[in-house]
Amino acid sequence: MRIKTKLRLLCLALAGLALSGGTVAAQQATEINGAGASFPYPIYVKWAASYNELTGIRVNYQSVGSGGGIRQITAKTVDFGASDAPMNEDELENAGLIQFPMVIGGVVPVMNLEGIKPGEIRLTGELLADIYLGKITKWNDPVLRKLNPDVNLPDRAITVVHRSDGSGTTWMFTNYLSKVSKDWADQVGNNSAVQWPIGVGGKGNEGVASYVARINGSIGYVEYAYALQNNLTYALMQNREGNFVSPNVKSFQAAAAGADWENSPGFYVVLTDQPGADTWPISGASFILMHRQQDNPEIGKAVLGFFDWAYRNGAEQAIELDYVPIPESVYAIVQRHWAKTVTGPDGAPLWNGGGK
């Protein structure tokens, strides 16, 4: 009887170990969820597919706009948020968040004008602001004709398209307009959502691109990858040096060249209207947001692991989609920041400063 009892206890113990092992396995993160900016959506989706194929971990990312991303990460309904409008040090501290840059890109004015090809129309920042203020209402306005003497501009009304949701792309766009137009700064200002004087609203970069593609005579603003993917006509922009430049990786890199990430609290860096002969004037970084203290350490490690992989292995894919990868020197700074700031519920660091 005693032997049977011991055998029964041994079986129960082994079953307990098996169950425990299953629980540990279940705790290993196989899926992480994020939401936010539509600006980096194309590259995040591409990275997620490659990472899933390599590791089996699913990275789900919803393009809901920067405002939505900030709200969702603050409410802890996602594992990470994304925003093109950087949060300042006080905002991060109050929300218990950290932020770090993942890619750099550019916002471009796009239009739908029959017979006009990408890069044929030139715009200045002040002229762009006047179009969005409703001061310039026709494509053959004398100011536009004078700037574009060799372009056959039609006698057609301009339909302004803007974002309808809280958007880091809008933050970047209105930040630039506020720097180059006093009227814009005084009447509308800079924010992720503003009171637009005129125009129709589309949700996300996708929505704006869709409206511009459908409405003859329209003008909008989207992240460059959306202009390419939707075959939209984009404008050359005059930069601070007076040069008319095309949006591309080179001109985005030129805008990012002087960024001082190491000495910018919370990695708060704004890249609009930067100096430089080749600089694209409406450039900016897209940021990831995470909670400093992770309720689920395995999920926190998985999020950091994904972005570590993207920093180390995602540059080529980023360039293919016309984003500028974060330089190695910068992501080394970011990873040191992870090691200092991201912890589990017990306060223990989740990142060892390099590698997973």
C-alpha positions in Angstrom: 0.0 0.0 0.0 2.8 2.3 0.9 4.5 1.6 -2.5 1.3 2.4 -4.3 0.9 5.7 -2.4 4.5 6.6 -3.3 3.9 5.8 -7.0 0.7 7.9 -7.0 2.5 10.8 -5.4 5.3 10.5 -7.9 2.8 10.5 -10.8 1.2 13.6 -9.4 4.6 15.3 -9.0 5.5 14.4 -12.6 2.1 15.7 -13.9 2.7 18.9 -11.9 6.1 19.4 -13.6 4.6 18.8 -17.0 1.9 21.3 -16.3 4.5 23.8 -15.0 6.6 23.3 -18.1 3.5 23.9 -20.3 2.7 27.1 -18.4 6.3 28.4 -18.9 6.1 27.6 -22.6 2.7 29.4 -22.8 4.3 32.5 -21.2 6.8 32.8 -24.1 5.5 35.6 -26.3 4.4 34.4 -29.7 2.4 37.6 -30.6 2.9 41.3 -29.9 0.5 44.1 -30.8 1.1 47.7 -31.7 -0.9 50.6 -33.1 -0.3 54.1 -34.2 1.2 56.2 -37.0 0.3 55.4 -40.7 3.6 57.1 -41.8 5.8 54.0 -41.0 3.0 51.4 -41.6 4.5 50.1 -44.9 7.9 49.3 -43.3 6.6 48.0 -40.0 4.4 45.5 -41.9 7.3 44.4 -44.1 9.6 44.0 -41.0 6.8 42.0 -39.2 6.5 39.6 -42.1 10.2 38.9 -42.2 10.5 38.6 -38.4 7.5 36.2 -38.3 9.1 34.0 -40.9 12.4 34.0 -39.0 11.2 33.6 -35.4 7.5 32.5 -35.6 6.6 35.6 -33.5 3.6 37.5 -34.9 3.8 41.3 -34.9 0.4 42.9 -35.4 0.4 46.6 -36.3 -2.7 48.7 -36.8 -2.5 52.0 -38.7 -4.7 54.2 -36.6 -2.8 57.5 -36.6 -0.3 58.8 -34.1 -3.0 60.2 -31.8 -4.7 56.7 -31.7 -1.3 55.1 -31.0 -0.6 57.4 -28.1 -4.0 56.8 -26.6 -3.8 53.0 -27.0 -0.3 52.6 -25.5 -1.3 55.0 -22.6 -4.3 52.8 -21.9 -2.2 49.6 -22.2 -4.4 48.1 -24.9 -1.4 47.5 -27.1 2.2 46.4 -26.3 3.7 49.4 -28.2 2.5 52.6 -29.8 3.9 54.6 -32.7 3.9 58.3 -33.3 5.4 60.7 -35.7 4.7 63.6 -33.3 7.4 63.2 -30.6 6.3 63.4 -27.0 8.3 65.8 -24.9 10.1 64.7 -21.7 7.3 65.8 -19.3 4.7 64.0 -21.4 6.7 60.8 -21.4 7.3 61.0 -17.7 3.7 61.7 -16.8 2.5 58.7 -18.9 5.3 56.4 -17.7 6.6 55.9 -21.3 9.8 55.9 -23.2 10.1 56.7 -26.9 12.8 56.0 -29.5 13.2 56.6 -33.2 12.8 53.7 -35.7 12.9 55.3 -39.2 13.2 58.7 -40.9 11.1 59.7 -43.9 9.5 62.6 -45.5 6.0 64.1 -46.0 5.3 65.2 -49.6 2.6 67.3 -51.2 0.8 65.2 -53.8 -1.7 66.3 -56.4 -4.0 65.0 -59.1 -3.5 67.0 -62.3 -4.0 65.3 -65.7 -0.8 65.4 -67.9 1.5 66.6 -65.1 4.2 64.2 -64.0 5.9 63.7 -60.6 8.4 66.5 -59.9 7.1 68.9 -62.6 5.5 71.3 -60.2 7.5 73.5 -57.8 6.1 74.8 -54.5 7.5 77.0 -51.8 6.5 76.5 -48.1 4.6 79.9 -48.0 2.7 79.1 -51.2 1.7 75.6 -49.8 0.5 77.3 -46.6 -1.6 79.8 -48.7 -3.2 76.9 -50.6 -4.2 75.2 -47.3 -5.4 78.6 -45.9 -7.7 79.0 -48.9 -5.9 82.1 -50.2 -4.9 80.3 -53.5 -7.9 78.5 -55.0 -7.0 77.9 -58.7 -4.2 75.9 -60.2 -3.5 78.6 -62.7 -3.2 81.3 -60.0 -0.6 83.9 -61.1 1.7 83.0 -58.2 1.7 79.3 -59.2 2.2 80.2 -62.9 5.1 82.5 -62.1 6.9 79.7 -60.1 6.1 77.2 -62.8 6.4 79.0 -66.2 7.0 75.8 -68.2 4.1 73.9 -66.8 0.6 73.9 -68.4 -1.4 74.6 -65.3 -5.2 74.1 -65.8 -7.9 76.6 -65.0 -9.2 74.3 -62.3 -10.3 74.7 -58.7 -7.9 73.3 -56.1 -9.5 70.7 -53.7 -7.5 70.6 -50.5 -7.3 67.2 -48.8 -6.1 66.8 -45.2 -6.1 64.2 -42.4 -9.3 63.7 -40.5 -7.7 61.8 -37.6 -5.1 62.8 -35.1 -1.9 62.3 -37.0 1.9 62.6 -36.7 2.0 63.3 -40.4 -0.2 66.3 -39.8 2.0 67.3 -36.9 5.0 67.2 -39.1 3.2 69.1 -42.0 1.8 71.8 -39.7 5.1 72.2 -37.9 6.8 73.0 -41.2 4.0 75.4 -42.3 4.2 77.2 -39.0 7.9 77.7 -39.5 7.6 79.1 -43.0 4.3 81.0 -42.8 3.5 83.5 -40.1 -0.2 83.5 -41.2 -0.3 79.8 -40.8 1.4 80.0 -37.4 -1.1 82.7 -36.2 -4.3 81.3 -37.7 -3.9 77.5 -37.5 -0.7 76.5 -35.7 1.1 73.2 -35.2 -0.6 70.1 -33.8 -1.5 66.5 -34.7 -5.1 67.7 -35.2 -5.9 71.3 -36.2 -8.9 73.3 -37.2 -8.5 73.2 -41.0 -9.7 76.4 -42.8 -10.8 74.4 -45.9 -10.8 71.0 -47.5 -11.9 67.4 -47.1 -10.5 64.9 -44.6 -9.2 61.4 -45.2 -8.3 58.9 -42.4 -4.7 57.9 -42.4 -2.1 58.4 -45.1 -4.2 55.7 -47.0 -7.3 57.9 -46.9 -5.6 61.1 -48.1 -3.9 59.1 -50.9 -7.2 57.6 -51.9 -9.0 61.0 -52.0 -6.2 62.6 -54.1 -6.2 59.7 -56.5 -9.9 60.1 -57.1 -10.4 63.9 -57.1 -9.2 65.8 -60.2 -7.5 69.0 -59.1 -6.8 67.9 -55.6 -3.7 68.4 -53.4 -2.8 66.5 -50.2 0.1 65.5 -48.1 1.3 61.9 -47.4 4.4 60.0 -46.4 6.5 59.4 -49.5 6.0 55.6 -49.7 2.2 56.3 -50.1 2.9 58.7 -53.0 5.0 56.0 -54.7 2.6 53.1 -54.0 -0.4 55.0 -55.3 1.5 56.5 -58.3 0.7 60.0 -57.2 2.2 63.2 -58.7 4.4 64.9 -56.1 5.9 68.4 -56.0 9.4 69.6 -55.7 9.8 71.7 -52.6 12.0 74.8 -52.0 14.2 74.2 -48.9 15.7 76.7 -46.5 18.7 77.3 -48.9 16.4 78.2 -51.7 16.9 75.0 -53.7 14.1 73.0 -55.2 14.6 69.4 -54.1 13.0 66.1 -54.8 11.8 63.7 -52.0 14.1 60.7 -51.8 16.4 58.9 -49.3 19.2 61.3 -50.0 17.2 64.4 -49.2 15.7 62.8 -46.1 19.2 61.8 -45.0 20.4 65.4 -45.5 17.6 66.6 -43.2 18.7 64.1 -40.5 22.4 64.8 -40.7 22.5 67.3 -37.9 20.2 65.5 -35.5 21.7 65.4 -32.0 19.9 62.3 -30.6 22.3 61.7 -27.7 21.7 65.1 -26.2 17.9 65.3 -26.9 15.9 64.3 -23.8 13.5 61.5 -24.7 15.0 61.5 -28.2 12.8 64.5 -29.0 14.1 65.6 -32.4 12.2 67.7 -35.0 13.7 67.6 -38.6 11.4 70.1 -40.5 13.0 73.0 -42.3 16.6 71.9 -41.6 19.6 73.7 -43.3 21.5 72.1 -46.1 21.6 72.4 -49.9 20.0 68.9 -50.5 17.6 68.8 -47.5 13.9 67.8 -48.0 12.2 70.4 -45.8 9.3 68.2 -44.5 11.3 65.4 -43.0 10.9 63.7 -39.7 11.4 60.6 -37.5 8.8 58.0 -36.5 8.9 57.0 -32.9 8.0 53.9 -30.9 6.4 54.2 -27.5 6.6 51.7 -24.6 5.9 51.6 -20.9 8.9 51.9 -18.7 7.6 49.2 -16.4 6.3 46.2 -18.3 3.5 44.3 -16.6 4.4 41.2 -18.7 8.2 40.9 -18.9 8.0 38.3 -21.7 6.0 40.6 -23.9 8.3 43.5 -23.1 11.4 41.5 -24.1 9.6 40.3 -27.3 8.9 43.9 -28.3 12.5 45.0 -27.7 13.7 41.9 -29.5 11.7 42.8 -32.6 12.9 46.3 -32.7 16.5 45.2 -32.0 16.2 42.9 -35.0 14.7 45.7 -37.1 17.6 48.0 -36.2 20.2 45.4 -37.0 18.6 43.7 -40.1 15.9 46.0 -41.5 18.0 48.8 -43.1 17.8 47.4 -46.6 14.1 46.9 -46.5 13.6 50.4 -45.2 15.7 51.9 -48.0 13.7 49.9 -50.6 10.6 51.7 -49.3 12.4 55.1 -49.3 12.8 55.4 -45.5 16.1 56.3 -43.9 17.3 53.7 -41.5 18.4 54.8 -38.0 22.3 54.8 -38.0 24.1 52.2 -36.0 25.6 54.9 -33.7 22.0 56.1 -32.8 20.5 52.6 -32.1 23.5 51.9 -29.9 22.4 54.9 -27.8 18.8 53.7 -27.9 19.7 50.3 -26.6 21.7 51.7 -23.7 18.5 53.7 -23.0 16.5 50.4 -23.0 18.9 48.9 -20.5 18.5 51.8 -18.1 14.8 52.4 -18.3 12.7 49.3 -19.3 12.0 47.0 -16.4 9.6 44.2 -15.3 7.2 44.6 -12.4 10.0 43.8 -9.9 12.2 46.6 -11.3 14.7 44.2 -12.9 16.0 45.4 -16.3 14.6 43.6 -19.3 17.5 44.4 -21.7 21.1 43.6 -21.3 22.4 46.4 -23.5 23.0 44.4 -26.6 21.6 41.3 -28.2 18.5 39.5 -27.0 
